[in-house]
């Protein structure tokens, strides 16, 4: 019973993180003209770090020796998951289409499953392979509009390459989370990676501010950045990391395939975009793939 409860809790955490990240994609694309990519990433993580600080401070004081002892691990994890991942997405969004971004983002779960199998010994059983293929088929159906031939005509550019790098970066981050030192609480881990990743963003932020005529923080963007910092950064990363600790990176990764489904639902609610039969069939494939792959 305890293992089953951990399984369902892990799946729910992964789904919650994915739903919050779906909003991140929609908002980031809609406001990329208001804030340059590194500036958007900097303020996102600044807000996340500031909100988390008073909660994490007692944990940091108790575990400061552990934080110092594992500073190298924390720095690498922060560089991959905080500094590079979302910044690469924001930069890639200036050079490629939303279809390309969404499709390439789905490569990340495949990277996670393969790397977890190669380097962390996660079992690659038939159910996980079948579930992953079913979920990926649903994503392809959804993104191609029911005409997979469209994918063969897609042209790839520098933005697409950056998105591939972002997907691989996120896969490496997810594997590192699984190796979190036992003496380090998730609260200390989150704050340390947020803060270090924010520090790594400072040089790029200052460089971008020197060449941008955009205001430091346009008033209409404040609410957007607060959402990105609190919901799509703080809450989403906490849920994702918790899911990895409960059910492992492989199973957690499969839930990421629900990203286009959540994006479509949120686009329908907030942008008035319709949902057709393709969305329903795709949802069925994705959900069944996630369920099948995550079976105990």
N, C-alpha and C positions, 0 to 999 in steps of 0.2 A: 504493500500500500504506500509506503514511504517513497519508493522509487517511482511509482505511478504519479504521486502527487508532485514530485520533483520534475517529472517529464512534462506534465501539464503546465506547471508554473513556468518552466523554461520556455515552452512554446508560447504561452501568453506574453511573457516578457519580450521574446523575439518579435511577435506580432505587433506589440505596442511600439517598439522601437521602429519597426518598418513603417507603421502608420504615421508616426511623427516625421520620419525622414521623407515620406511622400509629400508632406506639406512643405518641407525644405526645398524640394525640387521645384514645386510650383511657384513658391514665393521668390526663390533665388532667380528663376528665369524671368519672372515678371518685373523684378527690380534691378536687373543687372545694368540698366542705364543710369540708375540713381547713384549707385556706389560701385567703384572699381572692385575687382575680385579680391585682392589682398586686403583692402580696406574693409570689405564686407566680412571676410573671414576674421580679421583682427577684432572688430567690434562684436562679432558673434561670440568669440571665445573670451573676450574681455567681460562681457555680461555674464556668461556662464561661470567664469572664475570668481567674479565678484559675488554672485548669488550663493555659490557653494562655500565660499571662504568661512563665514561664521559657523556653518554646520560642521565643516571639516576640521576646524582649528583644534578642538579637543583631541581628535584622532591623530592629527599631525604632531601635537606635543607629546603624546604617548609613544608614537612610533617614529620619532625623528631619527633614531639610530637606524631603523630599518630603511627609512627613506634615503639616508646617506649611503648605507651599504649597497643599495640597489639603484643608485643614481644613474649608472650606465644603462641598465635595463629600462628605467623610466624615461630617460632621454630618448632612446630609440623608439619606444612605444609612442611617446608624445610626438616625435617627428613624423612618424608614419600616420597615426590616427587623427592627430589634431592639426599639425602644421600643413601637411601635404595633401591629405585626402580631399577635404572639402575645397581647399584653395584650388586644386587641380580641376575640380568640377566647375567652379566658378569661372576659371580661365577658359576651360574647354567650351563653356556655353557661349563664348563670344565668337567661336570659330566653327561651330557645327550645329546641326539641327537638333531639335528636341527628340526626334525619332532615333537618330544615331546615339544620342546620350543615353536614352532609356534602354536601348538594345544592348549597348556595350556595358552598361551598368550591371546587366544580368550575367556577365561573365564572372563577376566577383564570387558568387556562390560556388561556381565550378572551380575557381582557383582555390577556395577555402577547402572544399571537399578533397580535391587532389592533393593539396599540400598537407592537410591533416592526415591523409592516408600515407603519404610518403615520409613525413617527418615526425608525426606524433602517434603513429600506429593505430589510428582509428580504422575500424573494420569497414571495408568496402563491400558490404553484403548486397545481394541482388535487389532487396527491397529499396535500399538507398539509391542504387543506380536507376532502378525503374521509376522511383518517385522523382528523382532529379530530372530525368528525361521527360516525364509527363509534365512537370512544372515548366521546364524550359520550352516544351512544345506549346503550352498555353501562352507563354510570353511571346513567342514568335508569331502565333496566330493573332494575338492582340495587337502587336506592334506593326504587323504587315497588313492589317485590315482584311484578313482572310485571303490574301493573295501573296503567298510566300515568294513568288517571282519578283515582287517589289524589292526584296532584300538583295537580289543579285544585281540590281541596278544602282544600288547605293554607292556613292562616291565618298571615299575616306580622305580626311585631311589632317592637319596638325591637331585640331580639336579632338578628333577621334583617337589619335595616338595618345593624347594626354588623358583621355577618358580610360583607355586601356591601362595606362600607368596608374591612374587613380583606383581602378578596380583591383589591380594587383596589390597596391599599397594597402587597401582596406583588408584584403585577405591576409597579408602579413601581420597587420595590426590584430586581427581576430585571433590568429594563432598565438601571438605574444600574450594576449589577455589570458589565455588558458594557462600560461606559465607564470602567472602572477605569484610572487612569493607568499607563502602561507602566513608569515608574520605581518603582512601588510594588508590592512583592511581595504575594502572596496572604496570607502570614502576617502582615505588617504591616497589610494591609487588614482582615483578620479581627479582629485584636486592637483596632485603632483603632475599628472600628464597634461591637464588643462593649463596649468601655470607655465610649465616648461614649454609646451607647444605655443603658448601665447608669446613667450619671450623669443622663441625662434621666428615668430612672425614680425617682430618689431622692425628689423632691418628692411624687409620687403615693404612694410607699411610706410616707413619713412621715405623710402625711395619712391614709392607710388605717389605719396602726397606731394613730393617735389615736382612731379610731372603731370599732376591732375588738376584741372580747374574746377572739379566738382567740390561743393561745400563739404566741410568736415563731417557733418552728419545732417543731411536734409531732414527737415521735420517729418515729412510723410514716411520716411524710412525708419523712424524710431521704433514704432510698433512692430514693424517687420523684423528688425534686428533683435528686439526683445524676444519675439517668438523663436527666432533662430537660436538665440543664446540659451533661453530657458527650456523650451520644449524640444527643439531639434538637436540641441547639443547636450545640455545637462541631463534631462529626463531620458532622451533616446539612448545616449551612451551608457547611462546607468542601467537601463533595461537590457540593452544588448550585452553588456559585460556580464550581467547577472545570468542571462540565458546561457552564455558560453560556459560559465562556471557550473550550471545545473545540468546541461544536456550535451555539452561539447560543441566545438566550432562547426563540425559537419552538419549536425541536425539544425543548429541555429541558422546556418547559411541557407538551408533550403527554404526557410520562412521568408528570406529576403526576396524570393521570387514573387511574393505578393505585392511588391512595391508598385508595379504598374496597375494592379487591381485597385489598391488604395488611392493611387494618383487619379485613376479614372473616376472613382466615387467622389473624391474631394473636388475634382474638376466639375462634376455634375452639380454638386451642392453649391460651390462658391463661384463657378464660372458659367453655369448653365449649359454645359456641354452634355449632349444626349448619350445614353447608353443603349446599344443595340444588341442583336443576337450574338455577334462576335464576342462582345464583352462577357456575356453570360456563359458561352461555351468555354472561353478562355478561363473565366473564373472557376468553372467546374474542373478543368484540367489542372489548374494551379493548386486549388485547394485539395483535390484528391492526391496530387503529387506530394504536397507537403505532408498530408496525413499518412500516406503510405510510407514515405521515407522516414517519418518520425516514430513509427510504431516501435514499441519496446521489444 
